[in-house]
Amino acid sequence: MVDDQCLACKNNTATYSPVGCDHIVYCSSCAMKLATGGKCKQCGQMFAQLKKRN
């Protein structure tokens, strides 16, 4: 597994993280689907927002 790979689709580079835990786990496509909330794929913490990371 590549370190910067999206943990949801496993196809794209992860650039988004849940507000709260800050794990960079979602690509832009998956982030659009989860924009209103969900559960972090790395730690399981619930979130209400995502933010773009560099």
ModelCIF file with pLDDT and N, C-alpha, C, O atoms, coordinates in Angstrom:
data_MODEL
#
_entry.id   MODEL 
#
_entity.id                         1 
_entity.type                       polymer 
_entity.pdbx_number_of_molecules   1 
#
_entity_poly.entity_id                      1 
_entity_poly.type                           'polypeptide(L)' 
_entity_poly.nstd_linkage                   no 
_entity_poly.nstd_monomer                   no 
_entity_poly.pdbx_seq_one_letter_code       MVDDQCLACKNNTATYSPVGCDHIVYCSSCAMKLATGGKCKQCGQMFAQLKKRN 
_entity_poly.pdbx_seq_one_letter_code_can   MVDDQCLACKNNTATYSPVGCDHIVYCSSCAMKLATGGKCKQCGQMFAQLKKRN 
_entity_poly.pdbx_strand_id                 A 
#
loop_
_entity_poly_seq.entity_id 
_entity_poly_seq.num 
_entity_poly_seq.mon_id 
_entity_poly_seq.hetero 
1 1  MET n 
1 2  VAL n 
1 3  ASP n 
1 4  ASP n 
1 5  GLN n 
1 6  CYS n 
1 7  LEU n 
1 8  ALA n 
1 9  CYS n 
1 10 LYS n 
1 11 ASN n 
1 12 ASN n 
1 13 THR n 
1 14 ALA n 
1 15 THR n 
1 16 TYR n 
1 17 SER n 
1 18 PRO n 
1 19 VAL n 
1 20 GLY n 
1 21 CYS n 
1 22 ASP n 
1 23 HIS n 
1 24 ILE n 
1 25 VAL n 
1 26 TYR n 
1 27 CYS n 
1 28 SER n 
1 29 SER n 
1 30 CYS n 
1 31 ALA n 
1 32 MET n 
1 33 LYS n 
1 34 LEU n 
1 35 ALA n 
1 36 THR n 
1 37 GLY n 
1 38 GLY n 
1 39 LYS n 
1 40 CYS n 
1 41 LYS n 
1 42 GLN n 
1 43 CYS n 
1 44 GLY n 
1 45 GLN n 
1 46 MET n 
1 47 PHE n 
1 48 ALA n 
1 49 GLN n 
1 50 LEU n 
1 51 LYS n 
1 52 LYS n 
1 53 ARG n 
1 54 ASN n 
#
_struct_asym.id          A 
_struct_asym.entity_id   1 
#
loop_
_ma_qa_metric.id 
_ma_qa_metric.mode 
_ma_qa_metric.name 
_ma_qa_metric.software_group_id 
_ma_qa_metric.type 
1 global pLDDT . pLDDT 
2 local  pLDDT . pLDDT 
#
_ma_qa_metric_global.metric_id      1 
_ma_qa_metric_global.metric_value   92.37 
_ma_qa_metric_global.model_id       1 
_ma_qa_metric_global.ordinal_id     1 
#
loop_
_ma_qa_metric_local.label_asym_id 
_ma_qa_metric_local.label_comp_id 
_ma_qa_metric_local.label_seq_id 
_ma_qa_metric_local.metric_id 
_ma_qa_metric_local.metric_value 
_ma_qa_metric_local.model_id 
_ma_qa_metric_local.ordinal_id 
A MET 1  2 45.00 1 1  
A VAL 2  2 57.00 1 2  
A ASP 3  2 75.00 1 3  
A ASP 4  2 92.00 1 4  
A GLN 5  2 96.00 1 5  
A CYS 6  2 97.00 1 6  
A LEU 7  2 96.00 1 7  
A ALA 8  2 96.00 1 8  
A CYS 9  2 96.00 1 9  
A LYS 10 2 95.00 1 10 
A ASN 11 2 95.00 1 11 
A ASN 12 2 96.00 1 12 
A THR 13 2 96.00 1 13 
A ALA 14 2 97.00 1 14 
A THR 15 2 96.00 1 15 
A TYR 16 2 96.00 1 16 
A SER 17 2 95.00 1 17 
A PRO 18 2 95.00 1 18 
A VAL 19 2 94.00 1 19 
A GLY 20 2 93.00 1 20 
A CYS 21 2 94.00 1 21 
A ASP 22 2 89.00 1 22 
A HIS 23 2 94.00 1 23 
A ILE 24 2 95.00 1 24 
A VAL 25 2 96.00 1 25 
A TYR 26 2 97.00 1 26 
A CYS 27 2 97.00 1 27 
A SER 28 2 96.00 1 28 
A SER 29 2 96.00 1 29 
A CYS 30 2 96.00 1 30 
A ALA 31 2 96.00 1 31 
A MET 32 2 95.00 1 32 
A LYS 33 2 94.00 1 33 
A LEU 34 2 92.00 1 34 
A ALA 35 2 85.00 1 35 
A THR 36 2 89.00 1 36 
A GLY 37 2 92.00 1 37 
A GLY 38 2 94.00 1 38 
A LYS 39 2 95.00 1 39 
A CYS 40 2 96.00 1 40 
A LYS 41 2 95.00 1 41 
A GLN 42 2 95.00 1 42 
A CYS 43 2 97.00 1 43 
A GLY 44 2 96.00 1 44 
A GLN 45 2 96.00 1 45 
A MET 46 2 96.00 1 46 
A PHE 47 2 96.00 1 47 
A ALA 48 2 96.00 1 48 
A GLN 49 2 95.00 1 49 
A LEU 50 2 95.00 1 50 
A LYS 51 2 95.00 1 51 
A LYS 52 2 95.00 1 52 
A ARG 53 2 89.00 1 53 
A ASN 54 2 76.00 1 54 
#
loop_
_atom_site.group_PDB 
_atom_site.id 
_atom_site.type_symbol 
_atom_site.label_atom_id 
_atom_site.label_alt_id 
_atom_site.label_comp_id 
_atom_site.label_asym_id 
_atom_site.label_entity_id 
_atom_site.label_seq_id 
_atom_site.pdbx_PDB_ins_code 
_atom_site.Cartn_x 
_atom_site.Cartn_y 
_atom_site.Cartn_z 
_atom_site.occupancy 
_atom_site.B_iso_or_equiv 
_atom_site.pdbx_formal_charge 
_atom_site.auth_seq_id 
_atom_site.auth_comp_id 
_atom_site.auth_asym_id 
_atom_site.auth_atom_id 
_atom_site.pdbx_PDB_model_num 
ATOM 1   N N  . MET A 1 1  ? 0.843   -1.199 0.000  1.00 45.00 ? 1  MET A N  1 
ATOM 2   C CA . MET A 1 1  ? 0.000   0.000  0.000  1.00 45.00 ? 1  MET A CA 1 
ATOM 3   C C  . MET A 1 1  ? 0.872   1.240  0.000  1.00 45.00 ? 1  MET A C  1 
ATOM 4   O O  . MET A 1 1  ? 1.875   1.295  0.711  1.00 45.00 ? 1  MET A O  1 
ATOM 5   N N  . VAL A 1 2  ? 0.506   2.218  -0.776 1.00 57.00 ? 2  VAL A N  1 
ATOM 6   C CA . VAL A 1 2  ? 1.210   3.490  -0.836 1.00 57.00 ? 2  VAL A CA 1 
ATOM 7   C C  . VAL A 1 2  ? 0.728   4.367  0.314  1.00 57.00 ? 2  VAL A C  1 
ATOM 8   O O  . VAL A 1 2  ? -0.465  4.407  0.612  1.00 57.00 ? 2  VAL A O  1 
ATOM 9   N N  . ASP A 1 3  ? 1.661   5.073  0.960  1.00 75.00 ? 3  ASP A N  1 
ATOM 10  C CA . ASP A 1 3  ? 1.328   5.881  2.139  1.00 75.00 ? 3  ASP A CA 1 
ATOM 11  C C  . ASP A 1 3  ? 0.291   6.957  1.884  1.00 75.00 ? 3  ASP A C  1 
ATOM 12  O O  . ASP A 1 3  ? -0.504  7.268  2.771  1.00 75.00 ? 3  ASP A O  1 
ATOM 13  N N  . ASP A 1 4  ? 0.283   7.534  0.683  1.00 92.00 ? 4  ASP A N  1 
ATOM 14  C CA . ASP A 1 4  ? -0.639  8.638  0.415  1.00 92.00 ? 4  ASP A CA 1 
ATOM 15  C C  . ASP A 1 4  ? -1.865  8.210  -0.381 1.00 92.00 ? 4  ASP A C  1 
ATOM 16  O O  . ASP A 1 4  ? -2.528  9.049  -0.990 1.00 92.00 ? 4  ASP A O  1 
ATOM 17  N N  . GLN A 1 5  ? -2.172  6.935  -0.385 1.00 96.00 ? 5  GLN A N  1 
ATOM 18  C CA . GLN A 1 5  ? -3.309  6.387  -1.121 1.00 96.00 ? 5  GLN A CA 1 
ATOM 19  C C  . GLN A 1 5  ? -4.612  6.591  -0.340 1.00 96.00 ? 5  GLN A C  1 
ATOM 20  O O  . GLN A 1 5  ? -4.639  6.456  0.883  1.00 96.00 ? 5  GLN A O  1 
ATOM 21  N N  . CYS A 1 6  ? -5.672  6.914  -1.050 1.00 97.00 ? 6  CYS A N  1 
ATOM 22  C CA . CYS A 1 6  ? -6.999  7.053  -0.449 1.00 97.00 ? 6  CYS A CA 1 
ATOM 23  C C  . CYS A 1 6  ? -7.405  5.723  0.190  1.00 97.00 ? 6  CYS A C  1 
ATOM 24  O O  . CYS A 1 6  ? -7.323  4.675  -0.451 1.00 97.00 ? 6  CYS A O  1 
ATOM 25  N N  . LEU A 1 7  ? -7.836  5.763  1.440  1.00 96.00 ? 7  LEU A N  1 
ATOM 26  C CA . LEU A 1 7  ? -8.222  4.541  2.134  1.00 96.00 ? 7  LEU A CA 1 
ATOM 27  C C  . LEU A 1 7  ? -9.644  4.089  1.800  1.00 96.00 ? 7  LEU A C  1 
ATOM 28  O O  . LEU A 1 7  ? -10.045 2.987  2.174  1.00 96.00 ? 7  LEU A O  1 
ATOM 29  N N  . ALA A 1 8  ? -10.407 4.929  1.102  1.00 96.00 ? 8  ALA A N  1 
ATOM 30  C CA . ALA A 1 8  ? -11.767 4.554  0.716  1.00 96.00 ? 8  ALA A CA 1 
ATOM 31  C C  . ALA A 1 8  ? -11.778 3.816  -0.630 1.00 96.00 ? 8  ALA A C  1 
ATOM 32  O O  . ALA A 1 8  ? -12.281 2.695  -0.717 1.00 96.00 ? 8  ALA A O  1 
ATOM 33  N N  . CYS A 1 9  ? -11.231 4.433  -1.666 1.00 96.00 ? 9  CYS A N  1 
ATOM 34  C CA . CYS A 1 9  ? -11.262 3.828  -3.001 1.00 96.00 ? 9  CYS A CA 1 
ATOM 35  C C  . CYS A 1 9  ? -9.972  3.089  -3.352 1.00 96.00 ? 9  CYS A C  1 
ATOM 36  O O  . CYS A 1 9  ? -9.970  2.217  -4.222 1.00 96.00 ? 9  CYS A O  1 
ATOM 37  N N  . LYS A 1 10 ? -8.892  3.432  -2.684 1.00 95.00 ? 10 LYS A N  1 
ATOM 38  C CA . LYS A 1 10 ? -7.572  2.832  -2.902 1.00 95.00 ? 10 LYS A CA 1 
ATOM 39  C C  . LYS A 1 10 ? -7.035  3.039  -4.324 1.00 95.00 ? 10 LYS A C  1 
ATOM 40  O O  . LYS A 1 10 ? -6.173  2.290  -4.783 1.00 95.00 ? 10 LYS A O  1 
ATOM 41  N N  . ASN A 1 11 ? -7.552  4.060  -5.015 1.00 95.00 ? 11 ASN A N  1 
ATOM 42  C CA . ASN A 1 11 ? -7.117  4.339  -6.380 1.00 95.00 ? 11 ASN A CA 1 
ATOM 43  C C  . ASN A 1 11 ? -6.397  5.668  -6.544 1.00 95.00 ? 11 ASN A C  1 
ATOM 44  O O  . ASN A 1 11 ? -5.529  5.799  -7.407 1.00 95.00 ? 11 ASN A O  1 
ATOM 45  N N  . ASN A 1 12 ? -6.743  6.644  -5.736 1.00 96.00 ? 12 ASN A N  1 
ATOM 46  C CA . ASN A 1 12 ? -6.237  8.006  -5.915 1.00 96.00 ? 12 ASN A CA 1 
ATOM 47  C C  . ASN A 1 12 ? -5.404  8.449  -4.719 1.00 96.00 ? 12 ASN A C  1 
ATOM 48  O O  . ASN A 1 12 ? -5.379  7.785  -3.683 1.00 96.00 ? 12 ASN A O  1 
ATOM 49  N N  . THR A 1 13 ? -4.723  9.583  -4.878 1.00 96.00 ? 13 THR A N  1 
ATOM 50  C CA . THR A 1 13 ? -3.918  10.149 -3.803 1.00 96.00 ? 13 THR A CA 1 
ATOM 51  C C  . THR A 1 13 ? -4.823  10.819 -2.781 1.00 96.00 ? 13 THR A C  1 
ATOM 52  O O  . THR A 1 13 ? -5.711  11.593 -3.140 1.00 96.00 ? 13 THR A O  1 
ATOM 53  N N  . ALA A 1 14 ? -4.597  10.524 -1.518 1.00 97.00 ? 14 ALA A N  1 
ATOM 54  C CA . ALA A 1 14 ? -5.377  11.121 -0.427 1.00 97.00 ? 14 ALA A CA 1 
ATOM 55  C C  . ALA A 1 14 ? -4.925  12.556 -0.197 1.00 97.00 ? 14 ALA A C  1 
ATOM 56  O O  . ALA A 1 14 ? -3.736  12.824 -0.026 1.00 97.00 ? 14 ALA A O  1 
ATOM 57  N N  . THR A 1 15 ? -5.895  13.481 -0.195 1.00 96.00 ? 15 THR A N  1 
ATOM 58  C CA . THR A 1 15 ? -5.595  14.898 0.024  1.00 96.00 ? 15 THR A CA 1 
ATOM 59  C C  . THR A 1 15 ? -6.551  15.541 1.023  1.00 96.00 ? 15 THR A C  1 
ATOM 60  O O  . THR A 1 15 ? -6.421  16.730 1.313  1.00 96.00 ? 15 THR A O  1 
ATOM 61  N N  . TYR A 1 16 ? -7.498  14.791 1.549  1.00 96.00 ? 16 TYR A N  1 
ATOM 62  C CA . TYR A 1 16 ? -8.483  15.334 2.490  1.00 96.00 ? 16 TYR A CA 1 
ATOM 63  C C  . TYR A 1 16 ? -8.431  14.575 3.806  1.00 96.00 ? 16 TYR A C  1 
ATOM 64  O O  . TYR A 1 16 ? -8.188  13.368 3.841  1.00 96.00 ? 16 TYR A O  1 
ATOM 65  N N  . SER A 1 17 ? -8.666  15.313 4.891  1.00 95.00 ? 17 SER A N  1 
ATOM 66  C CA . SER A 1 17 ? -8.674  14.702 6.219  1.00 95.00 ? 17 SER A CA 1 
ATOM 67  C C  . SER A 1 17 ? -9.913  15.140 6.987  1.00 95.00 ? 17 SER A C  1 
ATOM 68  O O  . SER A 1 17 ? -10.403 16.251 6.789  1.00 95.00 ? 17 SER A O  1 
ATOM 69  N N  . PRO A 1 18 ? -10.425 14.276 7.864  1.00 95.00 ? 18 PRO A N  1 
ATOM 70  C CA . PRO A 1 18 ? -11.543 14.643 8.721  1.00 95.00 ? 18 PRO A CA 1 
ATOM 71  C C  . PRO A 1 18 ? -11.103 15.726 9.710  1.00 95.00 ? 18 PRO A C  1 
ATOM 72  O O  . PRO A 1 18 ? -9.995  15.673 10.244 1.00 95.00 ? 18 PRO A O  1 
ATOM 73  N N  . VAL A 1 19 ? -11.970 16.697 9.947  1.00 94.00 ? 19 VAL A N  1 
ATOM 74  C CA . VAL A 1 19 ? -11.697 17.704 10.970 1.00 94.00 ? 19 VAL A CA 1 
ATOM 75  C C  . VAL A 1 19 ? -11.837 17.008 12.318 1.00 94.00 ? 19 VAL A C  1 
ATOM 76  O O  . VAL A 1 19 ? -12.888 16.447 12.627 1.00 94.00 ? 19 VAL A O  1 
ATOM 77  N N  . GLY A 1 20 ? -10.807 17.045 13.093 1.00 93.00 ? 20 GLY A N  1 
ATOM 78  C CA . GLY A 1 20 ? -10.812 16.401 14.406 1.00 93.00 ? 20 GLY A CA 1 
ATOM 79  C C  . GLY A 1 20 ? -9.631  15.471 14.572 1.00 93.00 ? 20 GLY A C  1 
ATOM 80  O O  . GLY A 1 20 ? -8.798  15.671 15.456 1.00 93.00 ? 20 GLY A O  1 
ATOM 81  N N  . CYS A 1 21 ? -9.551  14.454 13.726 1.00 94.00 ? 21 CYS A N  1 
ATOM 82  C CA . CYS A 1 21 ? -8.434  13.510 13.854 1.00 94.00 ? 21 CYS A CA 1 
ATOM 83  C C  . CYS A 1 21 ? -7.275  13.856 12.918 1.00 94.00 ? 21 CYS A C  1 
ATOM 84  O O  . CYS A 1 21 ? -6.132  13.497 13.199 1.00 94.00 ? 21 CYS A O  1 
ATOM 85  N N  . ASP A 1 22 ? -7.551  14.543 11.816 1.00 89.00 ? 22 ASP A N  1 
ATOM 86  C CA . ASP A 1 22 ? -6.540  15.021 10.867 1.00 89.00 ? 22 ASP A CA 1 
ATOM 87  C C  . ASP A 1 22 ? -5.745  13.938 10.138 1.00 89.00 ? 22 ASP A C  1 
ATOM 88  O O  . ASP A 1 22 ? -4.655  14.223 9.643  1.00 89.00 ? 22 ASP A O  1 
ATOM 89  N N  . HIS A 1 23 ? -6.251  12.709 10.053 1.00 94.00 ? 23 HIS A N  1 
ATOM 90  C CA . HIS A 1 23 ? -5.603  11.689 9.229  1.00 94.00 ? 23 HIS A CA 1 
ATOM 91  C C  . HIS A 1 23 ? -5.915  11.997 7.770  1.00 94.00 ? 23 HIS A C  1 
ATOM 92  O O  . HIS A 1 23 ? -7.079  12.189 7.419  1.00 94.00 ? 23 HIS A O  1 
ATOM 93  N N  . ILE A 1 24 ? -4.914  12.046 6.929  1.00 95.00 ? 24 ILE A N  1 
ATOM 94  C CA . ILE A 1 24 ? -5.125  12.329 5.505  1.00 95.00 ? 24 ILE A CA 1 
ATOM 95  C C  . ILE A 1 24 ? -5.485  11.005 4.828  1.00 95.00 ? 24 ILE A C  1 
ATOM 96  O O  . ILE A 1 24 ? -4.608  10.208 4.496  1.00 95.00 ? 24 ILE A O  1 
ATOM 97  N N  . VAL A 1 25 ? -6.783  10.782 4.630  1.00 96.00 ? 25 VAL A N  1 
ATOM 98  C CA . VAL A 1 25 ? -7.243  9.466  4.187  1.00 96.00 ? 25 VAL A CA 1 
ATOM 99  C C  . VAL A 1 25 ? -8.116  9.453  2.937  1.00 96.00 ? 25 VAL A C  1 
ATOM 100 O O  . VAL A 1 25 ? -8.320  8.378  2.374  1.00 96.00 ? 25 VAL A O  1 
ATOM 101 N N  . TYR A 1 26 ? -8.643  10.583 2.471  1.00 97.00 ? 26 TYR A N  1 
ATOM 102 C CA . TYR A 1 26 ? -9.587  10.577 1.354  1.00 97.00 ? 26 TYR A CA 1 
ATOM 103 C C  . TYR A 1 26 ? -9.078  11.375 0.161  1.00 97.00 ? 26 TYR A C  1 
ATOM 104 O O  . TYR A 1 26 ? -8.449  12.420 0.330  1.00 97.00 ? 26 TYR A O  1 
ATOM 105 N N  . CYS A 1 27 ? -9.350  10.883 -1.046 1.00 97.00 ? 27 CYS A N  1 
ATOM 106 C CA . CYS A 1 27 ? -9.074  11.633 -2.270 1.00 97.00 ? 27 CYS A CA 1 
ATOM 107 C C  . CYS A 1 27 ? -10.224 12.621 -2.496 1.00 97.00 ? 27 CYS A C  1 
ATOM 108 O O  . CYS A 1 27 ? -11.213 12.608 -1.763 1.00 97.00 ? 27 CYS A O  1 
ATOM 109 N N  . SER A 1 28 ? -10.092 13.460 -3.497 1.00 96.00 ? 28 SER A N  1 
ATOM 110 C CA . SER A 1 28 ? -11.122 14.469 -3.737 1.00 96.00 ? 28 SER A CA 1 
ATOM 111 C C  . SER A 1 28 ? -12.464 13.841 -4.122 1.00 96.00 ? 28 SER A C  1 
ATOM 112 O O  . SER A 1 28 ? -13.510 14.358 -3.730 1.00 96.00 ? 28 SER A O  1 
ATOM 113 N N  . SER A 1 29 ? -12.460 12.740 -4.879 1.00 96.00 ? 29 SER A N  1 
ATOM 114 C CA . SER A 1 29 ? -13.716 12.081 -5.258 1.00 96.00 ? 29 SER A CA 1 
ATOM 115 C C  . SER A 1 29 ? -14.445 11.520 -4.048 1.00 96.00 ? 29 SER A C  1 
ATOM 116 O O  . SER A 1 29 ? -15.649 11.722 -3.894 1.00 96.00 ? 29 SER A O  1 
ATOM 117 N N  . CYS A 1 30 ? -13.721 10.821 -3.196 1.00 96.00 ? 30 CYS A N  1 
ATOM 118 C CA . CYS A 1 30 ? -14.334 10.238 -2.000 1.00 96.00 ? 30 CYS A CA 1 
ATOM 119 C C  . CYS A 1 30 ? -14.726 11.325 -1.005 1.00 96.00 ? 30 CYS A C  1 
ATOM 120 O O  . CYS A 1 30 ? -15.735 11.195 -0.312 1.00 96.00 ? 30 CYS A O  1 
ATOM 121 N N  . ALA A 1 31 ? -13.940 12.389 -0.929 1.00 96.00 ? 31 ALA A N  1 
ATOM 122 C CA . ALA A 1 31 ? -14.258 13.503 -0.034 1.00 96.00 ? 31 ALA A CA 1 
ATOM 123 C C  . ALA A 1 31 ? -15.581 14.158 -0.427 1.00 96.00 ? 31 ALA A C  1 
ATOM 124 O O  . ALA A 1 31 ? -16.357 14.559 0.440  1.00 96.00 ? 31 ALA A O  1 
ATOM 125 N N  . MET A 1 32 ? -15.841 14.267 -1.734 1.00 95.00 ? 32 MET A N  1 
ATOM 126 C CA . MET A 1 32 ? -17.105 14.851 -2.192 1.00 95.00 ? 32 MET A CA 1 
ATOM 127 C C  . MET A 1 32 ? -18.290 14.009 -1.712 1.00 95.00 ? 32 MET A C  1 
ATOM 128 O O  . MET A 1 32 ? -19.339 14.554 -1.369 1.00 95.00 ? 32 MET A O  1 
ATOM 129 N N  . LYS A 1 33 ? -18.127 12.700 -1.689 1.00 94.00 ? 33 LYS A N  1 
ATOM 130 C CA . LYS A 1 33 ? -19.197 11.799 -1.252 1.00 94.00 ? 33 LYS A CA 1 
ATOM 131 C C  . LYS A 1 33 ? -19.412 11.860 0.258  1.00 94.00 ? 33 LYS A C  1 
ATOM 132 O O  . LYS A 1 33 ? -20.513 11.599 0.743  1.00 94.00 ? 33 LYS A O  1 
ATOM 133 N N  . LEU A 1 34 ? -18.352 12.207 1.004  1.00 92.00 ? 34 LEU A N  1 
ATOM 134 C CA . LEU A 1 34 ? -18.403 12.210 2.473  1.00 92.00 ? 34 LEU A CA 1 
ATOM 135 C C  . LEU A 1 34 ? -18.387 13.612 3.066  1.00 92.00 ? 34 LEU A C  1 
ATOM 136 O O  . LEU A 1 34 ? -18.140 13.770 4.262  1.00 92.00 ? 34 LEU A O  1 
ATOM 137 N N  . ALA A 1 35 ? -18.645 14.622 2.261  1.00 85.00 ? 35 ALA A N  1 
ATOM 138 C CA . ALA A 1 35 ? -18.504 16.015 2.697  1.00 85.00 ? 35 ALA A CA 1 
ATOM 139 C C  . ALA A 1 35 ? -19.353 16.370 3.920  1.00 85.00 ? 35 ALA A C  1 
ATOM 140 O O  . ALA A 1 35 ? -18.990 17.272 4.675  1.00 85.00 ? 35 ALA A O  1 
ATOM 141 N N  . THR A 1 36 ? -20.452 15.691 4.124  1.00 89.00 ? 36 THR A N  1 
ATOM 142 C CA . THR A 1 36 ? -21.334 16.025 5.250  1.00 89.00 ? 36 THR A CA 1 
ATOM 143 C C  . THR A 1 36 ? -21.103 15.163 6.481  1.00 89.00 ? 36 THR A C  1 
ATOM 144 O O  . THR A 1 36 ? -21.803 15.302 7.483  1.00 89.00 ? 36 THR A O  1 
ATOM 145 N N  . GLY A 1 37 ? -20.121 14.274 6.405  1.00 92.00 ? 37 GLY A N  1 
ATOM 146 C CA . GLY A 1 37 ? -19.778 13.494 7.592  1.00 92.00 ? 37 GLY A CA 1 
ATOM 147 C C  . GLY A 1 37 ? -19.629 12.011 7.339  1.00 92.00 ? 37 GLY A C  1 
ATOM 148 O O  . GLY A 1 37 ? -20.016 11.484 6.296  1.00 92.00 ? 37 GLY A O  1 
ATOM 149 N N  . GLY A 1 38 ? -19.054 11.359 8.332  1.00 94.00 ? 38 GLY A N  1 
ATOM 150 C CA . GLY A 1 38 ? -18.827 9.925  8.239  1.00 94.00 ? 38 GLY A CA 1 
ATOM 151 C C  . GLY A 1 38 ? -17.883 9.479  9.338  1.00 94.00 ? 38 GLY A C  1 
ATOM 152 O O  . GLY A 1 38 ? -17.832 10.067 10.418 1.00 94.00 ? 38 GLY A O  1 
ATOM 153 N N  . LYS A 1 39 ? -17.136 8.426  9.039  1.00 95.00 ? 39 LYS A N  1 
ATOM 154 C CA . LYS A 1 39 ? -16.207 7.849  10.007 1.00 95.00 ? 39 LYS A CA 1 
ATOM 155 C C  . LYS A 1 39 ? -14.833 7.747  9.358  1.00 95.00 ? 39 LYS A C  1 
ATOM 156 O O  . LYS A 1 39 ? -14.717 7.263  8.232  1.00 95.00 ? 39 LYS A O  1 
ATOM 157 N N  . CYS A 1 40 ? -13.792 8.195  10.052 1.00 96.00 ? 40 CYS A N  1 
ATOM 158 C CA . CYS A 1 40 ? -12.425 8.132  9.539  1.00 96.00 ? 40 CYS A CA 1 
ATOM 159 C C  . CYS A 1 40 ? -12.052 6.681  9.251  1.00 96.00 ? 40 CYS A C  1 
ATOM 160 O O  . CYS A 1 40 ? -12.251 5.805  10.092 1.00 96.00 ? 40 CYS A O  1 
ATOM 161 N N  . LYS A 1 41 ? -11.509 6.431  8.056  1.00 95.00 ? 41 LYS A N  1 
ATOM 162 C CA . LYS A 1 41 ? -11.118 5.076  7.660  1.00 95.00 ? 41 LYS A CA 1 
ATOM 163 C C  . LYS A 1 41 ? -9.871  4.599  8.401  1.00 95.00 ? 41 LYS A C  1 
ATOM 164 O O  . LYS A 1 41 ? -9.572  3.404  8.402  1.00 95.00 ? 41 LYS A O  1 
ATOM 165 N N  . GLN A 1 42 ? -9.137  5.523  9.035  1.00 95.00 ? 42 GLN A N  1 
ATOM 166 C CA . GLN A 1 42 ? -7.925  5.114  9.741  1.00 95.00 ? 42 GLN A CA 1 
ATOM 167 C C  . GLN A 1 42 ? -8.170  4.842  11.225 1.00 95.00 ? 42 GLN A C  1 
ATOM 168 O O  . GLN A 1 42 ? -7.722  3.821  11.747 1.00 95.00 ? 42 GLN A O  1 
ATOM 169 N N  . CYS A 1 43 ? -8.880  5.751  11.913 1.00 97.00 ? 43 CYS A N  1 
ATOM 170 C CA . CYS A 1 43 ? -9.039  5.600  13.362 1.00 97.00 ? 43 CYS A CA 1 
ATOM 171 C C  . CYS A 1 43 ? -10.476 5.339  13.802 1.00 97.00 ? 43 CYS A C  1 
ATOM 172 O O  . CYS A 1 43 ? -10.708 4.949  14.947 1.00 97.00 ? 43 CYS A O  1 
ATOM 173 N N  . GLY A 1 44 ? -11.450 5.550  12.900 1.00 96.00 ? 44 GLY A N  1 
ATOM 174 C CA . GLY A 1 44 ? -12.842 5.280  13.230 1.00 96.00 ? 44 GLY A CA 1 
ATOM 175 C C  . GLY A 1 44 ? -13.582 6.427  13.901 1.00 96.00 ? 44 GLY A C  1 
ATOM 176 O O  . GLY A 1 44 ? -14.759 6.285  14.231 1.00 96.00 ? 44 GLY A O  1 
ATOM 177 N N  . GLN A 1 45 ? -12.915 7.563  14.109 1.00 96.00 ? 45 GLN A N  1 
ATOM 178 C CA . GLN A 1 45 ? -13.564 8.712  14.742 1.00 96.00 ? 45 GLN A CA 1 
ATOM 179 C C  . GLN A 1 45 ? -14.607 9.309  13.809 1.00 96.00 ? 45 GLN A C  1 
ATOM 180 O O  . GLN A 1 45 ? -14.364 9.470  12.614 1.00 96.00 ? 45 GLN A O  1 
ATOM 181 N N  . MET A 1 46 ? -15.770 9.637  14.365 1.00 96.00 ? 46 MET A N  1 
ATOM 182 C CA . MET A 1 46 ? -16.822 10.280 13.581 1.00 96.00 ? 46 MET A CA 1 
ATOM 183 C C  . MET A 1 46 ? -16.412 11.719 13.266 1.00 96.00 ? 46 MET A C  1 
ATOM 184 O O  . MET A 1 46 ? -15.758 12.375 14.076 1.00 96.00 ? 46 MET A O  1 
ATOM 185 N N  . PHE A 1 47 ? -16.804 12.207 12.078 1.00 96.00 ? 47 PHE A N  1 
ATOM 186 C CA . PHE A 1 47 ? -16.511 13.589 11.695 1.00 96.00 ? 47 PHE A CA 1 
ATOM 187 C C  . PHE A 1 47 ? -17.707 14.201 10.983 1.00 96.00 ? 47 PHE A C  1 
ATOM 188 O O  . PHE A 1 47 ? -18.550 13.495 10.429 1.00 96.00 ? 47 PHE A O  1 
ATOM 189 N N  . ALA A 1 48 ? -17.763 15.528 11.010 1.00 96.00 ? 48 ALA A N  1 
ATOM 190 C CA . ALA A 1 48 ? -18.835 16.256 10.345 1.00 96.00 ? 48 ALA A CA 1 
ATOM 191 C C  . ALA A 1 48 ? -18.333 17.046 9.145  1.00 96.00 ? 48 ALA A C  1 
ATOM 192 O O  . ALA A 1 48 ? -19.130 17.520 8.335  1.00 96.00 ? 48 ALA A O  1 
ATOM 193 N N  . GLN A 1 49 ? -17.007 17.191 9.026  1.00 95.00 ? 49 GLN A N  1 
ATOM 194 C CA . GLN A 1 49 ? -16.415 17.960 7.933  1.00 95.00 ? 49 GLN A CA 1 
ATOM 195 C C  . GLN A 1 49 ? -15.091 17.356 7.522  1.00 95.00 ? 49 GLN A C  1 
ATOM 196 O O  . GLN A 1 49 ? -14.449 16.632 8.283  1.00 95.00 ? 49 GLN A O  1 
ATOM 197 N N  . LEU A 1 50 ? -14.697 17.672 6.296  1.00 95.00 ? 50 LEU A N  1 
ATOM 198 C CA . LEU A 1 50 ? -13.367 17.318 5.792  1.00 95.00 ? 50 LEU A CA 1 
ATOM 199 C C  . LEU A 1 50 ? -12.648 18.591 5.415  1.00 95.00 ? 50 LEU A C  1 
ATOM 200 O O  . LEU A 1 50 ? -13.283 19.598 5.100  1.00 95.00 ? 50 LEU A O  1 
ATOM 201 N N  . LYS A 1 51 ? -11.317 18.556 5.445  1.00 95.00 ? 51 LYS A N  1 
ATOM 202 C CA . LYS A 1 51 ? -10.542 19.706 4.975  1.00 95.00 ? 51 LYS A CA 1 
ATOM 203 C C  . LYS A 1 51 ? -9.439  19.223 4.058  1.00 95.00 ? 51 LYS A C  1 
ATOM 204 O O  . LYS A 1 51 ? -8.895  18.133 4.238  1.00 95.00 ? 51 LYS A O  1 
ATOM 205 N N  . LYS A 1 52 ? -9.108  20.060 3.054  1.00 95.00 ? 52 LYS A N  1 
ATOM 206 C CA . LYS A 1 52 ? -8.065  19.736 2.097  1.00 95.00 ? 52 LYS A CA 1 
ATOM 207 C C  . LYS A 1 52 ? -6.701  19.965 2.748  1.00 95.00 ? 52 LYS A C  1 
ATOM 208 O O  . LYS A 1 52 ? -6.469  20.982 3.403  1.00 95.00 ? 52 LYS A O  1 
ATOM 209 N N  . ARG A 1 53 ? -5.821  19.011 2.554  1.00 89.00 ? 53 ARG A N  1 
ATOM 210 C CA . ARG A 1 53 ? -4.456  19.087 3.087  1.00 89.00 ? 53 ARG A CA 1 
ATOM 211 C C  . ARG A 1 53 ? -3.478  19.164 1.924  1.00 89.00 ? 53 ARG A C  1 
ATOM 212 O O  . ARG A 1 53 ? -3.821  18.808 0.797  1.00 89.00 ? 53 ARG A O  1 
ATOM 213 N N  . ASN A 1 54 ? -2.291  19.616 2.185  1.00 76.00 ? 54 ASN A N  1 
ATOM 214 C CA . ASN A 1 54 ? -1.255  19.715 1.142  1.00 76.00 ? 54 ASN A CA 1 
ATOM 215 C C  . ASN A 1 54 ? -0.477  18.438 1.004  1.00 76.00 ? 54 ASN A C  1 
ATOM 216 O O  . ASN A 1 54 ? 0.429   18.353 0.175  1.00 76.00 ? 54 ASN A O  1 
#
